[in-house]
């Protein structure tokens, strides 16, 4: 997008918008330092405080191995800070669980065990129905 009439061009190509000037190495170092501060939890807030959109973090992680490692480490710090905050009563545990499920790569484990008769697998299903269904299965044997 060109500059408005009468305004000098924004960059040497005469296009508008802020030029891409962030160095991935510098940003990786800054992210590692930023996440070490106790009050800094959410990685997206780092991007906003540095003047760019949080979506840039994922873009840069694809472009730079160094930045990808820093981002992965920062996300683990984020996860542990949230967990400890809920565990030690610094925040509401229910809300912490909600945030971890939606922000971090965390989920609540659920285990389901299904038991049944291998010779007649319908026994498990039919045991929860009326006796007439069971009589049909037993009569077919």
C-alpha atoms as one frame of an Amber mdcrd trajectory, in Angstrom:
protein
   0.000   0.000   0.000   1.536   3.325  -0.988   1.927   6.273   1.381  -0.798
   8.947   1.426  -0.524  11.831  -1.045   2.162  14.297  -0.095   3.767  11.887
   2.413   7.190  10.428   1.688   7.322   6.665   1.015   7.558   4.457   4.102
  10.410   2.342   2.756  12.775   2.225  -0.197  10.262   0.322  -2.374   7.671
   3.072  -1.917   5.304   0.695  -0.151   3.441   1.373   3.075   3.587  -0.515
   6.330   6.312  -1.162   8.798   9.266  -3.034   7.315  10.120  -6.421   8.796
  13.121  -5.592  10.961  13.074  -8.120  13.802  16.076 -10.386  14.092  15.098
 -13.959  15.065  18.235 -14.446  17.181  17.624 -11.241  19.144  13.962 -12.125
  19.643  14.859 -15.649  20.797  17.218 -14.218  23.426  14.630 -11.638  24.487
  11.931 -14.336  24.799  14.151 -16.529  26.960  14.927 -13.582  29.224  11.302
 -12.381  29.329   9.817 -15.755  30.334  12.206 -15.998  33.305  10.456 -13.059
  34.993   7.937 -14.392  37.559   5.036 -12.183  36.418   5.404 -13.068  32.728
   3.269 -16.088  31.893   1.596 -15.863  28.493   3.924 -16.103  25.524   1.552
 -14.125  23.308   1.900 -11.167  25.662   5.630 -11.158  24.912   4.931 -10.567
  21.227   2.505  -7.743  21.962   4.983  -6.102  24.333   7.605  -6.224  21.557
   5.263  -4.601  19.025   4.129  -7.452  16.786   1.235  -9.885  16.527   1.494
 -13.194  18.455   1.014 -15.112  15.180   4.535 -14.029  14.241   5.928 -16.374
  16.889   4.781 -19.460  14.978   5.983 -17.995  11.666   9.436 -17.318  13.065
   9.611 -20.759  14.658   9.216 -22.251  11.153  11.978 -20.001   9.804  14.540
 -20.277  12.617  15.556 -23.383  14.566  16.986 -21.194  17.331  13.710 -19.291
  17.718  11.728 -22.558  17.598  13.731 -23.904  20.566  13.254 -20.675  22.522
   9.504 -20.682  21.848   9.142 -24.333  22.846  11.027 -23.701  26.083   8.935
 -20.585  26.810   5.704 -22.534  26.317   6.879 -25.160  28.819   7.686 -22.386
  31.308   4.192 -21.006  30.684   2.644 -24.412  31.390   4.591 -24.931  34.620
   3.875 -21.414  35.874   0.158 -21.956  35.324   0.208 -25.358  37.017   2.135
 -24.084  40.029  -0.116 -21.052  40.310  -3.193 -23.284  40.579  -1.460 -25.852
  42.775  -0.215 -23.339  45.339  -3.471 -21.391  45.469  -2.153 -18.231  43.781
  -4.990 -18.471  41.271  -8.335 -20.208  40.967  -7.571 -23.908  40.256 -10.671
 -24.322  38.083  -9.777 -21.366  35.926  -6.161 -22.528  35.753  -7.353 -25.920
  34.489  -9.507 -24.181  31.885  -6.599 -22.013  30.694  -4.203 -24.966  30.544
  -6.674 -26.993  28.497  -7.112 -24.136  26.013  -3.663 -22.523  25.934  -1.163
 -25.266  26.710  -0.738 -28.711  25.192  -2.445 -30.180  28.240  -5.478 -32.364
  28.650  -7.119 -34.270  31.459  -6.519 -37.995  31.174  -9.528 -40.234  31.071
  -9.292 -43.985  30.900 -12.144 -46.189  29.778 -12.033 -49.940  30.228 -14.487
 -52.097  28.311 -14.886 -55.682  29.389 -16.860 -58.390  27.755 -17.102 -61.983
  26.656 -14.852 -62.674  23.655 -16.926 -65.658  22.598 -20.109 -63.578  22.550
 -19.287 -59.838  22.302 -22.973 -58.852  22.269 -23.342 -60.021  25.876 -21.895
 -56.720  27.119 -24.341 -54.643  25.061 -27.331 -56.813  25.793 -26.673 -57.019
  29.536 -28.045 -53.474  29.784 -31.286 -54.341  27.960 -34.309 -56.382  28.889
 -34.212 -60.172  29.228 -36.112 -60.827  25.978 -33.092 -59.598  23.953 -30.779
 -61.886  25.894 -33.067 -64.850  25.222 -32.813 -64.170  21.475 -29.014 -64.287
  21.597 -28.930 -67.390  23.796 -31.467 -69.109  21.537 -29.247 -68.511  18.505
 -26.319 -70.401  20.053
